[in-house]
Amino acid sequence: MPDDALAAPSRPWPALVVSALFHPLLLPTYIFLLLVGINPYLFGTTELGDSRAMGNLILIFLDTFVIPVIAVFIMARLNMINSMMMEEKSERIGPLLLVMVLYFWIYWNFNKGNEMPTLFNSFMLGVVIALVVAFVINLLDKISLHATGMGGLVAVSIILLGAFGANSVSLGDWLVGPRLVVVLTVLLAGLVGTARLALGAHDRLQLYVGYSLGFVAQFVALKFYY
């Protein structure tokens, strides 16, 4: 699709903003922040501002977001894909394969080391499982990767509720209870799905499949550890 079509005025900017803020590649960073907010001692620190926590945050952000985005950008510049929006399922094959391999490498290294807690490694394994299944589904039809990511986020919030039911998430001077975190992630998942529908990026079935895949993949991964 031509670049001018991607910038068409019919695309609602709030939906674009929501899609960008909750891009699937950003979710590992959000999960890390959520885990640190609930129990920073998992990462051998007392708060996000500690140097160790900030180092882990930068590492996760670079590995799971910056490097994949740069790789997909290079693919777009080399005309391997029409644009970074990847609206056609055929365009997603290469980037999905690349991100799948990269995320498996990240998971493998995190799992071998002692820097990351088991819950975060379980989350990363869930992401890898979801990517593998999404890659197969994409050969047949498009699947919403945004919905897959948000389904995973909802699952993680439920898992954290079970693991740290008494812990609240610290947001500055605010404390958010774990049940409220689950409610908020469900609402955010609905918001992201609405945004994808508004942009005409997916139909409802593709969203539902994505939500289900992301949600189930996290519990499958959890079974490998507990």
Solvent accessible surface area in square Angstrom, and as a share of the most:
residue,aa,sasa,rsa
1,M,99,0.44
2,P,90,0.57
3,D,101,0.52
4,D,113,0.59
5,A,37,0.29
6,L,28,0.14
7,A,82,0.64
8,A,31,0.24
9,P,138,0.86
10,S,98,0.63
11,R,40,0.15
12,P,49,0.31
13,W,183,0.64
14,P,67,0.42
15,A,7,0.06
16,L,64,0.32
17,V,69,0.39
18,V,22,0.13
19,S,9,0.06
20,A,63,0.49
21,L,97,0.48
22,F,33,0.14
23,H,62,0.28
24,P,30,0.19
25,L,19,0.10
26,L,25,0.12
27,L,8,0.04
28,P,2,0.01
29,T,11,0.07
30,Y,63,0.24
31,I,1,0.00
32,F,0,0.00
33,L,63,0.31
34,L,24,0.12
35,L,2,0.01
36,V,7,0.04
37,G,16,0.15
38,I,12,0.06
39,N,28,0.15
40,P,21,0.13
41,Y,155,0.59
42,L,54,0.27
43,F,1,0.00
44,G,47,0.45
45,T,7,0.04
46,T,84,0.49
47,E,102,0.46
48,L,66,0.33
49,G,59,0.57
50,D,42,0.22
51,S,102,0.66
52,R,108,0.39
53,A,0,0.00
54,M,73,0.33
55,G,39,0.38
56,N,9,0.05
57,L,29,0.14
58,I,96,0.49
59,L,76,0.38
60,I,0,0.00
61,F,75,0.31
62,L,79,0.39
63,D,19,0.10
64,T,0,0.00
65,F,48,0.20
66,V,39,0.22
67,I,80,0.41
68,P,0,0.00
69,V,44,0.25
70,I,92,0.46
71,A,22,0.17
72,V,9,0.05
73,F,99,0.41
74,I,87,0.44
75,M,17,0.07
76,A,20,0.15
77,R,175,0.64
78,L,115,0.57
79,N,133,0.68
80,M,120,0.54
81,I,7,0.04
82,N,94,0.48
83,S,15,0.09
84,M,78,0.35
85,M,80,0.36
86,M,33,0.15
87,E,37,0.17
88,E,95,0.43
89,K,74,0.31
90,S,77,0.50
91,E,19,0.09
92,R,16,0.06
93,I,65,0.33
94,G,29,0.28
95,P,5,0.03
96,L,7,0.04
97,L,82,0.41
98,L,61,0.30
99,V,14,0.08
100,M,29,0.13
101,V,93,0.54
102,L,31,0.16
103,Y,4,0.01
104,F,97,0.40
105,W,140,0.49
106,I,2,0.01
107,Y,20,0.08
108,W,128,0.45
109,N,58,0.30
110,F,20,0.08
111,N,61,0.31
112,K,134,0.57
113,G,34,0.33
114,N,145,0.74
115,E,91,0.41
116,M,11,0.05
117,P,15,0.09
118,T,58,0.33
119,L,22,0.11
120,F,0,0.00
121,N,9,0.04
122,S,3,0.02
123,F,9,0.04
124,M,0,0.00
125,L,22,0.11
126,G,0,0.00
127,V,26,0.15
128,V,11,0.06
129,I,40,0.20
130,A,8,0.06
131,L,21,0.10
132,V,68,0.39
133,V,55,0.32
134,A,1,0.00
135,F,39,0.16
136,V,83,0.47
137,I,47,0.24
138,N,1,0.00
139,L,89,0.44
140,L,146,0.72
141,D,66,0.34
142,K,36,0.15
143,I,1,0.00
144,S,0,0.00
145,L,34,0.17
146,H,17,0.08
147,A,1,0.00
148,T,11,0.07
149,G,15,0.15
150,M,0,0.00
151,G,4,0.04
152,G,5,0.05
153,L,13,0.06
154,V,17,0.10
155,A,0,0.00
156,V,8,0.05
157,S,2,0.01
158,I,62,0.31
159,I,22,0.11
160,L,5,0.03
161,L,45,0.23
162,G,71,0.68
163,A,56,0.44
164,F,35,0.14
165,G,36,0.34
166,A,104,0.81
167,N,49,0.25
168,S,41,0.26
169,V,7,0.04
170,S,57,0.37
171,L,104,0.52
172,G,71,0.69
173,D,147,0.76
174,W,197,0.69
175,L,132,0.66
176,V,18,0.10
177,G,27,0.26
178,P,14,0.09
179,R,175,0.64
180,L,89,0.44
181,V,12,0.07
182,V,24,0.14
183,V,78,0.45
184,L,78,0.39
185,T,8,0.05
186,V,76,0.44
187,L,112,0.56
188,L,55,0.27
189,A,8,0.06
190,G,39,0.37
191,L,85,0.42
192,V,0,0.00
193,G,4,0.04
194,T,86,0.50
195,A,6,0.05
196,R,22,0.08
197,L,57,0.28
198,A,56,0.43
199,L,16,0.08
200,G,64,0.62
201,A,21,0.16
202,H,14,0.06
203,D,74,0.38
204,R,150,0.55
205,L,120,0.60
206,Q,21,0.09
207,L,6,0.03
208,Y,122,0.46
209,V,50,0.29
210,G,0,0.00
211,Y,48,0.18
212,S,62,0.40
213,L,23,0.11
214,G,2,0.02
215,F,71,0.30
216,V,85,0.49
217,A,3,0.02
218,Q,6,0.03
219,F,71,0.30
220,V,64,0.36
221,A,0,0.00
222,L,37,0.18
223,K,162,0.69
224,F,144,0.60
225,Y,64,0.24
226,Y,149,0.57
